Amino acid sequence: EIMSGDWSSDVCSSDLASAEIACGPLVLDTRSGRVSVDGQALSLTSHELRVLAYLLHHAGEIVSRTELTEHIYAQDYDRDSNTIEVFVARLRKKLPPGLIETVRGLGYRLTCPQ
C-alpha cells in the first residue's frame, strides 16, 4: 500500500494493515525497518532506528531519556551515558527540522507537522 501525500486528515497515523507509521513527511515501515522522508530513504543505524520507532509510537507524548535507554539497552546499561543525546542529535541531522523537540528536564517529543 502506498501512502498518499495528504497528511491533513490524520497527521500521526498508525495503520496496522500497511505496517506504516507516518508523522508528516516521515514514514516508518515497521516490517522492513525502512524509514523515508518525502519518499527519500534514510540510512539509519539500528540504534537510531530504535529511538525513532519508539518516538513514532509515542508521537506527541514526552518520552524520557530513561524510557528510551530502557527500550534500547539491557537493564544493566549505564544510564548516565549521553548516548541517547547522540542518537537524537544524529536523527535531527537526518530528519526535517523541528520534528524532534527537547522538552527541558523531561525528555523528547516527536511533533508531527499539521
Summary of the structure (lengths in Angstrom):
residues: 114
radius of gyration: 13.9
end to end distance: 22.7
largest distance: 43.4
contacts: 276
relative contact order: 0.19
helix: 28%
strand: 25%
